[in-house]
Amino acid sequence: RFSSTHRVAVVARDTFQYIKGRCEVALALLPVLKAAGVEGVEGAAGAHRRKGKGSRAATGEPLARTIQRLGEVHREVEFQWIRMFWLQGTRHAASHGGYWKPRVEELTQAWDAMELGYRWALAALRTGAQTLNPKP
């Protein structure tokens, strides 16, 4: 027996509007991560570090918390929505093409953008590590 992996709105967390809203919040973090990746941790948070407050993003929260928030949404989109949709196969996807397929594609685009945010975060961490531990 095949069952649909699409949400039957039992609770608010099972709706497309819920996950789309979570994606929008996560995507709003990308400029912070891009600044950190391009300029390094110091570029995104230099003033706070000089004041002894540690590395903070432009949002005022620690950069690590910004990365964690992005990761939470990234994992939820991937494992609870995208994978569950495609796990059922292409025939299943075709049968839900009118409503769910475009929405899953939208979530996939958001997921791709979050992946880019992870690359920027890793670049910031590499830059920070090189700054803290310069090679002789």
N, C-alpha and C positions, 0 to 999 in steps of 0.2 A: 504494500500500500504506500502510495506517495502522499505526503502531507505538504501543505504549503508552508514555506518558511517565512511568509510575509506576516506582518503583525496584524493580529486581531486586537484592536485597541482595548485591551483589558485595563491598562493603566496608561497614564500620560507618557511614560517612557517608551511605550510601544507604538508611538505614532511617528510618522515621517516629519511632522512639524517639530517634534521634540528633538530628533537627531539633527535636523537641519539647523535648528537654533543652536545646538551644541557646536556644530561645525562652524557656524558664523562667529561664535565666541572664540573658538580655537584659531580660526583664520585671522581674526583681529590681532592675534599675538605674533603673527608672522613678521610685521615690520620691526618689532623688538628683536626677534631672533635674527633677522637679516642684518640689523645694525650690529648686533653682537658678533655675527659671523664675519662681516666685512671689516669692522673696526676692532674686533677682539673684545674680550670681556671688559677691558678697560674702556674702550670706546662707548660701550653701552652703559657702563656703570662706574666710570672713573671717579666722578665726584663723590659718590657714596663711599667708595673704597678709601679714598683719601681722607674722608671723615671718620674712617674706622668702622663703617657700618657694613662692610662686606660687599659682595657683588650683588647689585640689584639691577633689575631691568628698568626700562623707562616707565613701566607700569607702577613702579614703587615696590614691587614684590621682589624677593630674591630671584635671580635668574634661574636657579635650579627649580624653583616653584613654577615659573613660567614654562619651563621645559616639561615638568611633570604634568601640568594642566593640559598641554598639547598632547602628551603621550596618552593620557586617559581617554581623550576624545578619539585620538588616532586608533587606539586599540578597540574601542567600542564600535567605531565605524567599520573597521576591518573584520572583526570577529563576530559581531552581532548582526551586521547588516550585509556587507558585501559578500563575505564567504558563505553566509547562510543562503543568500539568493542563488549564487552560482553553484553551490554544492548540489543542488537539485538537477543541474544539467541544462543544456541549451534548449531542449524541448520545453522544459518547465518555464524557462525564461521567455521563450517565444509565446507561450500561452498567457503570460502576464505582461506582454509587450506594451499594451496600451497604457497601463497605469504604472506598474512597478519598474519596468526596465529603464525608462527615462530618469526616474528618481534614483535608482541605483547607480546609473551613470553619473548623475550629479554628485552623489556621495563619493563615487570613485574619483572624480575630479578634485573634490575637497581633500580626499585622502592623499592624492598625489601632491597637492600643495603642502599638506602637513609633512609629507616625506621631505620636501624641499626645506621646510623649516627645521627638520632634524639635521639635515646637512649643514645648515647655517649654524645650528647649535654646536655640532661637532667641530666645525671650523673655529668657533669661539673658544671651545675647550682646548683645542690644539694650540691655538695662539696663546691662551692663558698659561698652558703648561710650559710652552717654550719661553714665555716671559719669566715665569717663576723659576724655571730650571734651564738657564741658558747653557748651551754646549760650549765647552772651553775652546 
